[in-house]
Amino acid sequence: MSKIDTVLFDFDGTVMNTNEVIINSWQHTFKTLENREEDVEKIIETFGEPLQITMEKLFPNVPIEQSVEIYRSYHRDNFGELISLFPGMKELLAELKQRNYKTAMVTSRLRNTTQQGLEKYEIADYFDTVVTADDTDKHKPDPEPIHIALEKLDSAPERSIMLGDTMFDILCAKNAGVKSVLVSWAMAVTEEEKTGPNKPDYIIEKAEDLLDLI
């Protein structure tokens, strides 16, 4: 690997455990619009995809503004209570700053809840820049979010690495020419993810494992 000087992080499922609030928000939406609950595995399959795209697929006959607001109203009201920082993440971020790595958050989440999570766990200062869904109309797996982060950091793709928990993150990294790391602490890594044509460059099981790669 070329000398890495920049580390990019996804938010959901990578830095922050948001599985519960996301699943509950979807179930609230299904109950409201269809008076039923959806299979959790089917919800998990949508993780990492921008919300509006998923809404258009799942509720094609409902105005997008309506379905999104139903989801986000529950999400806003419960977000702070249902998220947690993954073990070892704060220590990893502190160590990266100690070693003078440039760092960025690159997420398809909106800025307000992203900042809420970072500030709640006092890790906002560990990131040199934060790129959210508010900063671009193009989202993962399009490389644009990473391109924005690298430009802000004055970093080169060949010296950068991206951590994420879904193939949206991995493909975003690949499309941007950045090394990709799939993390396994939010969800188990599937065989397809391990060996398929879009497999990541690396898979890690604990936050501190990143230090062995860079």
Secondary structure as the mmCIF struct_conf table of DSSP 4:
data_model
#
loop_
_struct_conf.conf_type_id
_struct_conf.id
_struct_conf.beg_label_comp_id
_struct_conf.beg_label_asym_id
_struct_conf.beg_label_seq_id
_struct_conf.end_label_comp_id
_struct_conf.end_label_asym_id
_struct_conf.end_label_seq_id
HELX_LH_PP_P HELX_LH_PP_P1 SER A 2 ILE A 4
STRN STRN1 THR A 6 PHE A 9
TURN_TY1_P TURN_TY1_P1 PHE A 11 PHE A 11
STRN STRN2 ASP A 12 ASP A 12
TURN_TY1_P TURN_TY1_P2 GLY A 13 VAL A 15
STRN STRN3 MET A 16 ASN A 17
HELX_RH_AL_P HELX_RH_AL_P1 ASN A 19 GLU A 34
BEND BEND1 ASN A 35 ARG A 36
HELX_RH_AL_P HELX_RH_AL_P2 VAL A 40 ILE A 44
TURN_TY1_P TURN_TY1_P3 GLU A 45 GLY A 48
BEND BEND2 GLU A 49 GLU A 49
HELX_RH_AL_P HELX_RH_AL_P3 LEU A 51 LEU A 58
TURN_TY1_P TURN_TY1_P4 PRO A 60 ASN A 61
BEND BEND3 VAL A 62 VAL A 62
HELX_RH_AL_P HELX_RH_AL_P4 ILE A 64 LEU A 82
STRN STRN4 SER A 84 LEU A 85
HELX_LH_PP_P HELX_LH_PP_P2 PHE A 86 PHE A 86
TURN_TY1_P TURN_TY1_P5 PRO A 87 GLY A 88
HELX_RH_AL_P HELX_RH_AL_P5 MET A 89 GLN A 98
TURN_TY1_P TURN_TY1_P6 ARG A 99 ASN A 100
STRN STRN5 LYS A 102 VAL A 106
BEND BEND4 SER A 108 ARG A 109
HELX_RH_AL_P HELX_RH_AL_P6 ARG A 111 LYS A 120
TURN_TY1_P TURN_TY1_P7 TYR A 121 GLU A 122
HELX_RH_3T_P HELX_RH_3T_P1 ALA A 124 TYR A 126
BEND BEND5 ASP A 128 ASP A 128
STRN STRN6 THR A 129 VAL A 131
HELX_RH_3T_P HELX_RH_3T_P2 ALA A 133 ASP A 135
BEND BEND6 ASP A 137 ASP A 137
TURN_TY1_P TURN_TY1_P8 LYS A 140 PRO A 141
BEND BEND7 ASP A 142 PRO A 143
HELX_RH_AL_P HELX_RH_AL_P7 GLU A 144 LEU A 153
TURN_TY1_P TURN_TY1_P9 ASP A 154 ASP A 154
HELX_RH_3T_P HELX_RH_3T_P3 PRO A 157 ARG A 159
STRN STRN7 SER A 160 GLY A 164
BEND BEND8 ASP A 165 THR A 166
HELX_RH_AL_P HELX_RH_AL_P8 MET A 167 ALA A 176
TURN_TY1_P TURN_TY1_P10 GLY A 177 GLY A 177
STRN STRN8 LYS A 179 VAL A 183
BEND BEND9 TRP A 185 MET A 187
HELX_LH_PP_P HELX_LH_PP_P3 ALA A 188 THR A 190
HELX_RH_AL_P HELX_RH_AL_P9 GLU A 191 THR A 195
BEND BEND10 GLY A 196 GLY A 196
TURN_TY1_P TURN_TY1_P11 PRO A 197 ASN A 198
BEND BEND11 ASP A 201 ASP A 201
STRN STRN9 TYR A 202 ILE A 204
BEND BEND12 GLU A 205 LYS A 206
HELX_RH_3T_P HELX_RH_3T_P4 ALA A 207 ASP A 209
HELX_RH_AL_P HELX_RH_AL_P10 LEU A 210 LEU A 213
#
